[in-house]
Amino acid sequence: MPTRLEITCIVKTDRYNPHERIQSVGGSGFRYSQSDAIARIENGTNTFWTRGGGKTADVIVASHNGRKYLKTTNDGVQPDNLLALASCA
């Protein structure tokens, strides 16, 4: 059974492409690089979720032009909900 974790913050890269902007995600007691978080979802170790605007959304792995990235189920192509989170300290 995967451990469910809430993502409350992110670390952004300096890239402008929204599919390459997230460097890592974090929450209470954890911080994973985007590639580590993707691997944890794909191998069943963790599931992730986040909240914004009073709603919750699951975080999933998506692919754009052959590159995997994280986004919420509520987003279209771009990972807007995650990009709107506060920066991890």
mmCIF file of the C-alpha atoms, coordinates in Angstrom:
data_MODEL
# 
_entry.id   MODEL 
# 
loop_
_atom_site.group_PDB 
_atom_site.id 
_atom_site.type_symbol 
_atom_site.label_atom_id 
_atom_site.label_alt_id 
_atom_site.label_comp_id 
_atom_site.label_asym_id 
_atom_site.label_entity_id 
_atom_site.label_seq_id 
_atom_site.pdbx_PDB_ins_code 
_atom_site.Cartn_x 
_atom_site.Cartn_y 
_atom_site.Cartn_z 
_atom_site.occupancy 
_atom_site.B_iso_or_equiv 
_atom_site.pdbx_formal_charge 
_atom_site.auth_seq_id 
_atom_site.auth_comp_id 
_atom_site.auth_asym_id 
_atom_site.auth_atom_id 
_atom_site.pdbx_PDB_model_num 
ATOM 1  C CA . MET A 1 1  ? 0.000   0.000  0.000   1.00 0.00 ? 1  MET A CA 1 
ATOM 2  C CA . PRO A 1 2  ? 1.593   3.312  -1.065  1.00 0.00 ? 2  PRO A CA 1 
ATOM 3  C CA . THR A 1 3  ? 2.101   6.074  1.486   1.00 0.00 ? 3  THR A CA 1 
ATOM 4  C CA . ARG A 1 4  ? 0.024   9.142  0.577   1.00 0.00 ? 4  ARG A CA 1 
ATOM 5  C CA . LEU A 1 5  ? 1.872   12.457 0.995   1.00 0.00 ? 5  LEU A CA 1 
ATOM 6  C CA . GLU A 1 6  ? 0.698   16.051 0.615   1.00 0.00 ? 6  GLU A CA 1 
ATOM 7  C CA . ILE A 1 7  ? 2.900   18.297 -1.516  1.00 0.00 ? 7  ILE A CA 1 
ATOM 8  C CA . THR A 1 8  ? 2.863   21.767 0.034   1.00 0.00 ? 8  THR A CA 1 
ATOM 9  C CA . CYS A 1 9  ? 5.861   23.396 -1.651  1.00 0.00 ? 9  CYS A CA 1 
ATOM 10 C CA . ILE A 1 10 ? 8.128   23.165 -4.688  1.00 0.00 ? 10 ILE A CA 1 
ATOM 11 C CA . VAL A 1 11 ? 11.578  24.258 -5.802  1.00 0.00 ? 11 VAL A CA 1 
ATOM 12 C CA . LYS A 1 12 ? 11.604  25.758 -9.288  1.00 0.00 ? 12 LYS A CA 1 
ATOM 13 C CA . THR A 1 13 ? 14.361  25.746 -11.877 1.00 0.00 ? 13 THR A CA 1 
ATOM 14 C CA . ASP A 1 14 ? 15.225  28.840 -13.912 1.00 0.00 ? 14 ASP A CA 1 
ATOM 15 C CA . ARG A 1 15 ? 13.706  27.335 -17.076 1.00 0.00 ? 15 ARG A CA 1 
ATOM 16 C CA . TYR A 1 16 ? 10.693  28.939 -18.716 1.00 0.00 ? 16 TYR A CA 1 
ATOM 17 C CA . ASN A 1 17 ? 9.127   25.741 -20.079 1.00 0.00 ? 17 ASN A CA 1 
ATOM 18 C CA . PRO A 1 18 ? 6.436   24.780 -17.519 1.00 0.00 ? 18 PRO A CA 1 
ATOM 19 C CA . HIS A 1 19 ? 7.225   21.085 -18.050 1.00 0.00 ? 19 HIS A CA 1 
ATOM 20 C CA . GLU A 1 20 ? 10.799  21.701 -16.863 1.00 0.00 ? 20 GLU A CA 1 
ATOM 21 C CA . ARG A 1 21 ? 10.148  24.237 -14.078 1.00 0.00 ? 21 ARG A CA 1 
ATOM 22 C CA . ILE A 1 22 ? 9.802   21.890 -11.093 1.00 0.00 ? 22 ILE A CA 1 
ATOM 23 C CA . GLN A 1 23 ? 13.098  20.742 -9.623  1.00 0.00 ? 23 GLN A CA 1 
ATOM 24 C CA . SER A 1 24 ? 11.726  19.171 -6.448  1.00 0.00 ? 24 SER A CA 1 
ATOM 25 C CA . VAL A 1 25 ? 8.559   18.835 -4.371  1.00 0.00 ? 25 VAL A CA 1 
ATOM 26 C CA . GLY A 1 26 ? 8.194   18.804 -0.621  1.00 0.00 ? 26 GLY A CA 1 
ATOM 27 C CA . GLY A 1 27 ? 5.878   18.587 2.322   1.00 0.00 ? 27 GLY A CA 1 
ATOM 28 C CA . SER A 1 28 ? 5.890   17.741 6.002   1.00 0.00 ? 28 SER A CA 1 
ATOM 29 C CA . GLY A 1 29 ? 9.079   15.762 6.562   1.00 0.00 ? 29 GLY A CA 1 
ATOM 30 C CA . PHE A 1 30 ? 10.019  15.072 2.938   1.00 0.00 ? 30 PHE A CA 1 
ATOM 31 C CA . ARG A 1 31 ? 11.538  16.616 -0.160  1.00 0.00 ? 31 ARG A CA 1 
ATOM 32 C CA . TYR A 1 32 ? 12.060  14.666 -3.380  1.00 0.00 ? 32 TYR A CA 1 
ATOM 33 C CA . SER A 1 33 ? 13.502  15.682 -6.702  1.00 0.00 ? 33 SER A CA 1 
ATOM 34 C CA . GLN A 1 34 ? 10.927  15.564 -9.468  1.00 0.00 ? 34 GLN A CA 1 
ATOM 35 C CA . SER A 1 35 ? 12.573  12.430 -10.905 1.00 0.00 ? 35 SER A CA 1 
ATOM 36 C CA . ASP A 1 36 ? 12.501  10.728 -7.483  1.00 0.00 ? 36 ASP A CA 1 
ATOM 37 C CA . ALA A 1 37 ? 8.823   11.641 -6.991  1.00 0.00 ? 37 ALA A CA 1 
ATOM 38 C CA . ILE A 1 38 ? 8.014   10.278 -10.457 1.00 0.00 ? 38 ILE A CA 1 
ATOM 39 C CA . ALA A 1 39 ? 9.843   7.027  -9.645  1.00 0.00 ? 39 ALA A CA 1 
ATOM 40 C CA . ARG A 1 40 ? 7.980   6.739  -6.292  1.00 0.00 ? 40 ARG A CA 1 
ATOM 41 C CA . ILE A 1 41 ? 4.624   7.105  -8.062  1.00 0.00 ? 41 ILE A CA 1 
ATOM 42 C CA . GLU A 1 42 ? 5.542   4.659  -10.807 1.00 0.00 ? 42 GLU A CA 1 
ATOM 43 C CA . ASN A 1 43 ? 6.904   1.982  -8.460  1.00 0.00 ? 43 ASN A CA 1 
ATOM 44 C CA . GLY A 1 44 ? 3.994   2.294  -6.017  1.00 0.00 ? 44 GLY A CA 1 
ATOM 45 C CA . THR A 1 45 ? 5.971   3.617  -3.026  1.00 0.00 ? 45 THR A CA 1 
ATOM 46 C CA . ASN A 1 46 ? 3.977   6.857  -2.744  1.00 0.00 ? 46 ASN A CA 1 
ATOM 47 C CA . THR A 1 47 ? 0.993   8.738  -4.039  1.00 0.00 ? 47 THR A CA 1 
ATOM 48 C CA . PHE A 1 48 ? 0.942   12.518 -3.771  1.00 0.00 ? 48 PHE A CA 1 
ATOM 49 C CA . TRP A 1 49 ? -1.758  15.159 -3.528  1.00 0.00 ? 49 TRP A CA 1 
ATOM 50 C CA . THR A 1 50 ? -1.994  18.895 -3.061  1.00 0.00 ? 50 THR A CA 1 
ATOM 51 C CA . ARG A 1 51 ? -4.602  21.505 -2.275  1.00 0.00 ? 51 ARG A CA 1 
ATOM 52 C CA . GLY A 1 52 ? -5.341  24.921 -3.682  1.00 0.00 ? 52 GLY A CA 1 
ATOM 53 C CA . GLY A 1 53 ? -8.335  27.187 -3.799  1.00 0.00 ? 53 GLY A CA 1 
ATOM 54 C CA . GLY A 1 54 ? -10.113 25.022 -1.258  1.00 0.00 ? 54 GLY A CA 1 
ATOM 55 C CA . LYS A 1 55 ? -9.888  21.917 -3.446  1.00 0.00 ? 55 LYS A CA 1 
ATOM 56 C CA . THR A 1 56 ? -7.620  18.880 -3.356  1.00 0.00 ? 56 THR A CA 1 
ATOM 57 C CA . ALA A 1 57 ? -6.083  17.198 -6.370  1.00 0.00 ? 57 ALA A CA 1 
ATOM 58 C CA . ASP A 1 58 ? -4.047  14.056 -6.900  1.00 0.00 ? 58 ASP A CA 1 
ATOM 59 C CA . VAL A 1 59 ? -0.587  14.455 -8.396  1.00 0.00 ? 59 VAL A CA 1 
ATOM 60 C CA . ILE A 1 60 ? 0.124   12.241 -11.394 1.00 0.00 ? 60 ILE A CA 1 
ATOM 61 C CA . VAL A 1 61 ? 2.919   11.569 -13.867 1.00 0.00 ? 61 VAL A CA 1 
ATOM 62 C CA . ALA A 1 62 ? 2.358   12.998 -17.335 1.00 0.00 ? 62 ALA A CA 1 
ATOM 63 C CA . SER A 1 63 ? 4.515   13.139 -20.437 1.00 0.00 ? 63 SER A CA 1 
ATOM 64 C CA . HIS A 1 64 ? 5.089   15.967 -22.895 1.00 0.00 ? 64 HIS A CA 1 
ATOM 65 C CA . ASN A 1 65 ? 7.364   15.559 -25.914 1.00 0.00 ? 65 ASN A CA 1 
ATOM 66 C CA . GLY A 1 66 ? 8.784   12.388 -24.366 1.00 0.00 ? 66 GLY A CA 1 
ATOM 67 C CA . ARG A 1 67 ? 9.670   14.027 -21.024 1.00 0.00 ? 67 ARG A CA 1 
ATOM 68 C CA . LYS A 1 68 ? 7.920   12.945 -17.819 1.00 0.00 ? 68 LYS A CA 1 
ATOM 69 C CA . TYR A 1 69 ? 6.769   15.569 -15.346 1.00 0.00 ? 69 TYR A CA 1 
ATOM 70 C CA . LEU A 1 70 ? 4.398   15.983 -12.391 1.00 0.00 ? 70 LEU A CA 1 
ATOM 71 C CA . LYS A 1 71 ? 0.995   17.630 -12.606 1.00 0.00 ? 71 LYS A CA 1 
ATOM 72 C CA . THR A 1 72 ? -2.344  17.437 -10.828 1.00 0.00 ? 72 THR A CA 1 
ATOM 73 C CA . THR A 1 73 ? -5.395  15.686 -12.188 1.00 0.00 ? 73 THR A CA 1 
ATOM 74 C CA . ASN A 1 74 ? -7.129  19.103 -12.303 1.00 0.00 ? 74 ASN A CA 1 
ATOM 75 C CA . ASP A 1 75 ? -4.561  20.611 -14.685 1.00 0.00 ? 75 ASP A CA 1 
ATOM 76 C CA . GLY A 1 76 ? -4.601  20.572 -18.451 1.00 0.00 ? 76 GLY A CA 1 
ATOM 77 C CA . VAL A 1 77 ? -1.271  20.133 -20.204 1.00 0.00 ? 77 VAL A CA 1 
ATOM 78 C CA . GLN A 1 78 ? 0.694   22.473 -17.930 1.00 0.00 ? 78 GLN A CA 1 
ATOM 79 C CA . PRO A 1 79 ? 1.440   21.792 -14.227 1.00 0.00 ? 79 PRO A CA 1 
ATOM 80 C CA . ASP A 1 80 ? -0.196  25.046 -13.063 1.00 0.00 ? 80 ASP A CA 1 
ATOM 81 C CA . ASN A 1 81 ? -1.449  23.865 -9.647  1.00 0.00 ? 81 ASN A CA 1 
ATOM 82 C CA . LEU A 1 82 ? 1.991   22.694 -8.572  1.00 0.00 ? 82 LEU A CA 1 
ATOM 83 C CA . LEU A 1 83 ? 3.710   25.782 -9.998  1.00 0.00 ? 83 LEU A CA 1 
ATOM 84 C CA . ALA A 1 84 ? 1.390   27.951 -7.870  1.00 0.00 ? 84 ALA A CA 1 
ATOM 85 C CA . LEU A 1 85 ? 2.628   26.398 -4.598  1.00 0.00 ? 85 LEU A CA 1 
ATOM 86 C CA . ALA A 1 86 ? 4.981   28.259 -2.276  1.00 0.00 ? 86 ALA A CA 1 
ATOM 87 C CA . SER A 1 87 ? 8.708   27.738 -2.538  1.00 0.00 ? 87 SER A CA 1 
ATOM 88 C CA . CYS A 1 88 ? 10.212  25.183 -0.148  1.00 0.00 ? 88 CYS A CA 1 
ATOM 89 C CA . ALA A 1 89 ? 12.394  26.843 2.504   1.00 0.00 ? 89 ALA A CA 1 
# 
